């Protein structure tokens, strides 16, 4: 820190002896010692507090990084679980589709009517009841008017 050697200390002691005097010199040296000790303790306390703060910041940073790493691991495990469930879902869906396809292949085939002069054997669709209930007069089309009941009652 300060480059003070023995000759410099000897010169300061002689000047102090001449200025203060031999009677008050021990009292002044005690006071100077107390002030220097108090300053050193204050400096050491401040230094220790700064080191604790810096250490606490590092510790907080490490804890934060550890939490982030734990969260990342949890997310990675969740993603793996989701991936496995999607794979299982895909396999079950594939198995169901294969079973449905096999069932369709095993069922008897329905013959479609041919258009080459063969008679159409499909039955006619029944007419709706509303059209059967009211006969249409000759030459006119019967459309139910608004508010009119189509059940045949006027």
LOKOLRO-811303 format. One record per atom (N, C-alpha, C): residue number from 1; residue in three letters; x, y, z. Coordinates in steps of 0.001 Angstrom, whole numbers, plus 500000, padded with zeros to 6 digits. Layout:
# residues N
   num   residu        X        Y        Z
   NUM      ALA        X        Y        Z
...
//
This chain:
# residues 154
   num   residu        X        Y        Z
     1      UNK   500815   498834   500000
     1      UNK   500000   500000   500000
     1      UNK   500876   501254   500000
     2      UNK   501206   501705   501196
     2      UNK   502127   502836   501287
     2      UNK   503523   502270   501442
     3      UNK   504435   502872   500784
     3      UNK   505816   502383   500865
     3      UNK   506540   503158   501972
     4      UNK   506232   502760   503228
     4      UNK   506832   503439   504382
     4      UNK   507800   502457   505024
     5      UNK   509039   502873   505129
     5      UNK   510053   502029   505730
     5      UNK   510373   502501   507147
     6      UNK   511415   501886   507763
     6      UNK   511811   502231   509119
     6      UNK   512338   503664   509237
     7      UNK   513129   504135   508302
     7      UNK   513628   505532   508438
     7      UNK   512481   506560   508427
     8      UNK   511446   506323   507615
     8      UNK   510323   507267   507591
     8      UNK   509575   507253   508918
     9      UNK   509364   506050   509484
     9      UNK   508698   505955   510773
     9      UNK   509505   506649   511877
    10      UNK   510816   506542   511850
    10      UNK   511687   507183   512839
    10      UNK   511580   508700   512749
    11      UNK   511496   509236   511532
    11      UNK   511371   510692   511342
    11      UNK   510009   511164   511871
    12      UNK   508922   510412   511596
    12      UNK   507591   510783   512080
    12      UNK   507574   510736   513607
    13      UNK   508195   509751   514238
    13      UNK   508221   509636   515694
    13      UNK   508975   510805   516320
    14      UNK   510085   511230   515735
    14      UNK   510841   512360   516260
    14      UNK   510049   513666   516143
    15      UNK   509369   513879   515012
    15      UNK   508569   515095   514836
    15      UNK   507412   515089   515838
    16      UNK   506797   513958   516032
    16      UNK   505691   513844   516970
    16      UNK   506172   514111   518395
    17      UNK   507345   513620   518764
    17      UNK   507900   513853   520088
    17      UNK   508177   515326   520320
    18      UNK   508687   515999   519303
    18      UNK   508979   517426   519428
    18      UNK   507692   518257   519487
    19      UNK   506651   517881   518737
    19      UNK   505422   518678   518674
    19      UNK   504570   518441   519916
    20      UNK   504365   517202   520320
    20      UNK   503459   516870   521404
    20      UNK   504155   516979   522762
    21      UNK   505346   516567   522817
    21      UNK   506071   516568   524088
    21      UNK   506075   515175   524681
    22      UNK   507048   514934   525607
    22      UNK   507197   513603   526164
    22      UNK   506069   513226   527138
    23      UNK   505390   514212   527778
    23      UNK   504356   513868   528745
    23      UNK   503078   513350   528052
    24      UNK   502703   513962   526968
    24      UNK   501444   513596   526297
    24      UNK   501633   512583   525167
    25      UNK   502855   512212   524869
    25      UNK   503131   511297   523755
    25      UNK   502447   509939   523924
    26      UNK   502474   509269   525100
    26      UNK   501786   507981   525218
    26      UNK   500266   508086   525005
    27      UNK   499650   509185   525511
    27      UNK   498218   509373   525329
    27      UNK   497871   509578   523853
    28      UNK   498656   510334   523145
    28      UNK   498422   510585   521711
    28      UNK   498611   509290   520919
    29      UNK   499623   508518   521256
    29      UNK   499851   507249   520543
    29      UNK   498700   506272   520781
    30      UNK   498128   506235   522034
    30      UNK   496971   505379   522296
    30      UNK   495768   505826   521458
    31      UNK   495533   507123   521403
    31      UNK   494400   507645   520633
    31      UNK   494580   507325   519151
    32      UNK   495770   507520   518639
    32      UNK   496046   507206   517233
    32      UNK   495873   505711   516995
    33      UNK   496300   504888   517924
    33      UNK   496129   503442   517799
    33      UNK   494653   503043   517766
    34      UNK   493840   503678   518660
    34      UNK   492407   503390   518665
    34      UNK   491748   503797   517342
    35      UNK   492104   504981   516846
    35      UNK   491515   505469   515593
    35      UNK   491913   504559   514431
    36      UNK   493193   504174   514391
    36      UNK   493649   503291   513317
    36      UNK   492986   501919   513447
    37      UNK   492845   501398   514658
    37      UNK   492179   500102   514872
    37      UNK   490701   500167   514488
    38      UNK   490050   501262   514874
    38      UNK   488641   501424   514524
    38      UNK   488466   501526   513001
    39      UNK   489341   502271   512360
    39      UNK   489274   502399   510898
    39      UNK   489521   501047   510234
    40      UNK   490492   500299   510786
    40      UNK   490782   498983   510206
    40      UNK   489599   498036   510386
    41      UNK   488973   498058   511594
    41      UNK   487803   497206   511813
    41      UNK   486655   497594   510876
    42      UNK   486432   498897   510717
    42      UNK   485382   499356   509807
    42      UNK   485672   498909   508380
    43      UNK   486923   499041   507984
    43      UNK   487307   498613   506641
    43      UNK   487130   497106   506476
    44      UNK   487538   496337   507505
    44      UNK   487373   494880   507423
    44      UNK   485897   494490   507382
    45      UNK   485057   495191   508174
    45      UNK   483619   494918   508168
    45      UNK   483031   495225   506791
    46      UNK   483416   496375   506258
    46      UNK   482929   496748   504926
    46      UNK   483385   495743   503871
    47      UNK   484632   495332   503978
    47      UNK   485172   494350   503032
    47      UNK   484419   493014   503136
    48      UNK   484162   492551   504362
    48      UNK   483444   491293   504562
    48      UNK   482011   491406   504044
    49      UNK   481368   492563   504278
    49      UNK   480004   492752   503796
    49      UNK   479956   492749   502270
    50      UNK   480914   493401   501647
    50      UNK   480973   493387   500180
    50      UNK   481211   491985   499646
    51      UNK   482085   491243   500311
    51      UNK   482338   489872   499883
    51      UNK   481083   489012   500047
    52      UNK   480318   489234   501145
    52      UNK   479077   488498   501337
    52      UNK   478063   488857   500251
    53      UNK   477984   490153   499930
    53      UNK   477053   490589   498882
    53      UNK   477415   489974   497533
    54      UNK   478706   490011   497233
    54      UNK   479148   489420   495965
    54      UNK   478903   487919   495988
    55      UNK   479181   487288   497129
    55      UNK   478920   485856   497265
    55      UNK   477433   485561   497192
    56      UNK   476609   486441   497783
    56      UNK   475158   486245   497734
    56      UNK   474656   486407   496302
    57      UNK   475207   487382   495585
    57      UNK   474812   487543   494183
    57      UNK   475175   486297   493380
    58      UNK   476379   485795   493615
    58      UNK   476783   484571   492914
    58      UNK   475888   483404   493302
    59      UNK   475580   483327   494605
    59      UNK   474712   482250   495078
    59      UNK   473318   482378   494474
    60      UNK   472771   483614   494440
    60      UNK   471462   483823   493819
    60      UNK   471489   483443   492346
    61      UNK   472553   483820   491669
    61      UNK   472689   483506   490252
    61      UNK   472764   481992   490044
    62      UNK   473515   481317   490892
    62      UNK   473618   479860   490786
    62      UNK   472282   479184   491069
    63      UNK   471551   479687   492091
    63      UNK   470235   479119   492394
    63      UNK   469265   479347   491247
    64      UNK   469318   480539   490673
    64      UNK   468448   480842   489537
    64      UNK   468768   479918   488363
    65      UNK   470059   479741   488090
    65      UNK   470460   478836   487005
    65      UNK   470038   477402   487306
    66      UNK   470138   476998   488574
    66      UNK   469726   475643   488942
    66      UNK   468217   475481   488743
    67      UNK   467424   476510   489105
    67      UNK   465974   476434   488885
    67      UNK   465662   476338   487407
    68      UNK   466360   477104   486617
    68      UNK   466139   477064   485169
    68      UNK   466464   475675   484634
    69      UNK   467552   475094   485099
    69      UNK   467923   473754   484642
    69      UNK   466883   472720   485080
    70      UNK   466361   472852   486306
    70      UNK   465320   471929   486764
    70      UNK   464063   472067   485919
    71      UNK   463692   473313   485622
    71      UNK   462514   473538   484771
    71      UNK   462735   472948   483381
    72      UNK   463934   473114   482849
    72      UNK   464231   472572   481526
    72      UNK   464153   471042   481544
    73      UNK   464657   470425   482605
    73      UNK   464584   468966   482705
    73      UNK   463140   468502   482800
    74      UNK   462331   469222   483616
    74      UNK   460916   468864   483737
    74      UNK   460205   468990   482395
    75      UNK   460480   470061   481684
    75      UNK   459861   470243   480371
    75      UNK   460286   469152   479406
    76      UNK   461552   468793   479459
    76      UNK   462043   467738   478577
    76      UNK   461346   466408   478905
    77      UNK   461173   466110   480194
    77      UNK   460477   464884   480578
    77      UNK   459016   464930   480136
    78      UNK   458383   466102   480277
    78      UNK   456995   466245   479830
    78      UNK   456886   466034   478329
    79      UNK   457839   466580   477591
    79      UNK   457822   466405   476136
    79      UNK   458019   464940   475752
    80      UNK   458890   464248   476473
    80      UNK   459085   462829   476192
    80      UNK   457805   462047   476469
    81      UNK   457136   462368   477573
    81      UNK   455876   461709   477901
    81      UNK   454819   461986   476847
    82      UNK   454733   463232   476389
    82      UNK   453763   463582   475346
    82      UNK   454091   462850   474052
    83      UNK   455377   462758   473741
    83      UNK   455785   462049   472529
    83      UNK   455387   460581   472606
    84      UNK   455612   459967   473761
    84      UNK   455245   458562   473928
    84      UNK   453735   458370   473841
    85      UNK   452973   459297   474427
    85      UNK   451513   459156   474362
    85      UNK   451020   459351   472928
    86      UNK   451641   460268   472185
    86      UNK   451259   460441   470780
    86      UNK   451619   459209   469958
    87      UNK   452754   458611   470243
    87      UNK   453123   457386   469537
    87      UNK   452133   456274   469841
    88      UNK   451764   456144   471112
    88      UNK   450789   455111   471498
    88      UNK   449443   455379   470839
    89      UNK   449035   456648   470797
    89      UNK   447785   457010   470145
    89      UNK   447839   456689   468657
    90      UNK   448975   456986   468025
    90      UNK   449144   456674   466607
    90      UNK   449088   455180   466351
    91      UNK   449726   454405   467215
    91      UNK   449702   452955   467038
    91      UNK   448301   452392   467233
    92      UNK   447576   452906   468248
    92      UNK   446215   452400   468465
    92      UNK   445301   452802   467312
    93      UNK   445478   454006   466800
    93      UNK   444679   454453   465658
    93      UNK   444996   453605   464438
    94      UNK   446256   453310   464235
    94      UNK   446653   452472   463109
    94      UNK   446054   451075   463251
    95      UNK   446063   450547   464463
    95      UNK   445492   449214   464694
    95      UNK   443980   449231   464439
    96      UNK   443296   450290   464876
    96      UNK   441857   450388   464642
    96      UNK   441554   450504   463157
    97      UNK   442345   451292   462439
    97      UNK   442132   451425   460998
    97      UNK   442371   450105   460276
    98      UNK   443400   449388   460696
    98      UNK   443687   448095   460090
    98      UNK   442542   447125   460367
    99      UNK   442016   447134   461589
    99      UNK   440901   446246   461925
    99      UNK   439662   446616   461122
   100      UNK   439390   447911   460969
   100      UNK   438228   448340   460182
   100      UNK   438402   447949   458722
   101      UNK   439598   448089   458208
   101      UNK   439866   447709   456819
   101      UNK   439680   446210   456631
   102      UNK   440169   445419   457577
   102      UNK   439994   443965   457497
   102      UNK   438522   443588   457575
   103      UNK   437764   444287   458426
   103      UNK   436332   444009   458544
   103      UNK   435613   444346   457252
   104      UNK   436002   445431   456611
   104      UNK   435380   445793   455331
   104      UNK   435711   444780   454245
   105      UNK   436905   444291   454253
   105      UNK   437298   443295   453251
   105      UNK   436586   441968   453497
   106      UNK   436326   441648   454741
   106      UNK   435693   440379   455078
   106      UNK   434188   440409   454846
   107      UNK   433553   441581   454850
   107      UNK   432103   441649   454656
   107      UNK   431769   441357   453201
   108      UNK   430550   440773   452912
   108      UNK   430182   440456   451531
   108      UNK   430029   441740   450735
   109      UNK   430459   441652   449501
   109      UNK   430431   442821   448627
   109      UNK   429015   443064   448150
   110      UNK   428572   444293   448101
   110      UNK   427257   444663   447599
   110      UNK   427392   444922   446115
   111      UNK   426525   444218   445327
   111      UNK   426625   444375   443877
   111      UNK   425921   445644   443463
   112      UNK   426549   446396   442622
   112      UNK   425959   447627   442111
   112      UNK   425148   447277   440869
   113      UNK   423971   447888   440640
   113      UNK   423169   447572   439441
   113      UNK   423909   448016   438187
   114      UNK   423792   447170   437181
   114      UNK   424476   447499   435931
   114      UNK   423546   448337   435064
   115      UNK   424070   449062   434188
   115      UNK   423282   449955   433335
   115      UNK   423051   449365   431958
   116      UNK   423387   448123   431723
   116      UNK   423260   447517   430407
   116      UNK   421911   446825   430220
   117      UNK   420830   447507   430317
   117      UNK   419532   446952   430006
   117      UNK   418940   446072   431070
   118      UNK   419587   445832   432151
   118      UNK   419016   445036   433218
   118      UNK   417991   445879   433946
   119      UNK   416985   445241   434425
   119      UNK   415925   445955   435111
   119      UNK   416432   446440   436458
   120      UNK   415949   447611   436791
   120      UNK   416336   448179   438079
   120      UNK   415452   447560   439137
   121      UNK   416077   446862   440099
   121      UNK   415308   446141   441101
   121      UNK   415213   446908   442407
   122      UNK   415619   448145   442396
   122      UNK   415557   448914   443643
   122      UNK   414133   449375   443857
   123      UNK   413612   449225   445045
   123      UNK   412236   449654   445309
   123      UNK   412134   451166   445294
   124      UNK   410950   451661   444962
   124      UNK   410735   453094   444933
   124      UNK   410682   453618   446351
   125      UNK   411128   454817   446484
   125      UNK   411077   455442   447794
   125      UNK   409651   455863   448072
   126      UNK   409161   455647   449259
   126      UNK   407784   456039   449569
   126      UNK   407658   457555   449530
   127      UNK   406476   458010   449130
   127      UNK   406246   459443   449027
   127      UNK   405968   459986   450417
   128      UNK   406322   461215   450644
   128      UNK   406037   461806   451950
   128      UNK   404537   461886   452178
   129      UNK   404149   461823   453432
   129      UNK   402744   461803   453806
   129      UNK   402019   463086   453437
   130      UNK   402690   464198   453481
   130      UNK   402039   465472   453179
   130      UNK   401587   465526   451738
   131      UNK   402323   464922   450822
   131      UNK   401941   464948   449417
   131      UNK   400781   463995   449143
   132      UNK   400678   462907   449882
   132      UNK   399601   461945   449685
   132      UNK   398288   462463   450275
   133      UNK   398320   463288   451282
   133      UNK   397118   463690   452001
   133      UNK   396216   464593   451175
   134      UNK   396745   465506   450427
   134      UNK   395905   466421   449634
   134      UNK   396153   466161   448163
   135      UNK   395134   465680   447449
   135      UNK   395331   465442   446017
   135      UNK   395349   466772   445271
   136      UNK   396187   466843   444281
   136      UNK   396302   468060   443481
   136      UNK   395213   468069   442419
   137      UNK   394521   469185   442252
   137      UNK   393506   469259   441202
   137      UNK   394150   469164   439843
   138      UNK   393391   468718   438872
   138      UNK   393904   468535   437514
   138      UNK   394247   469886   436912
   139      UNK   395425   469967   436342
   139      UNK   395856   471160   435649
   139      UNK   396508   472188   436559
   140      UNK   396431   472038   437827
   140      UNK   397042   472988   438748
   140      UNK   398012   472238   439651
   141      UNK   399031   472947   440028
   141      UNK   399975   472374   440989
   141      UNK   399544   472800   442384
   142      UNK   399554   471903   443282
   142      UNK   399134   472231   444646
   142      UNK   400353   472506   445495
   143      UNK   400483   473751   445917
   143      UNK   401533   474133   446856
   143      UNK   400860   474622   448114
   144      UNK   401261   474177   449239
   144      UNK   400613   474656   450456
   144      UNK   400902   476139   450639
   145      UNK   399887   476919   450949
   145      UNK   400079   478354   451155
   145      UNK   400496   478586   452598
   146      UNK   400972   479782   452855
   146      UNK   401473   480099   454183
   146      UNK   400352   480014   455190
   147      UNK   400626   479462   456330
   147      UNK   399655   479344   457374
   147      UNK   398695   478199   457190
   148      UNK   398754   477507   456058
   148      UNK   397843   476401   455780
   148      UNK   398453   475126   456309
   149      UNK   397666   474298   456935
   149      UNK   398134   473035   457469
   149      UNK   398254   472041   456334
   150      UNK   399367   471350   456237
   150      UNK   399572   470381   455154
   150      UNK   399100   469012   455540
   151      UNK   398455   468884   456666
   151      UNK   397994   467583   457128
   151      UNK   396652   467208   456524
   152      UNK   396074   467993   455634
   152      UNK   394829   467645   454997
   152      UNK   393641   468326   455624
   153      UNK   393796   469032   456688
   153      UNK   392682   469726   457328
   153      UNK   392740   471189   456928
   154      UNK   391576   471739   456618
   154      UNK   391535   473130   456167
   154      UNK   391191   474090   457261
//
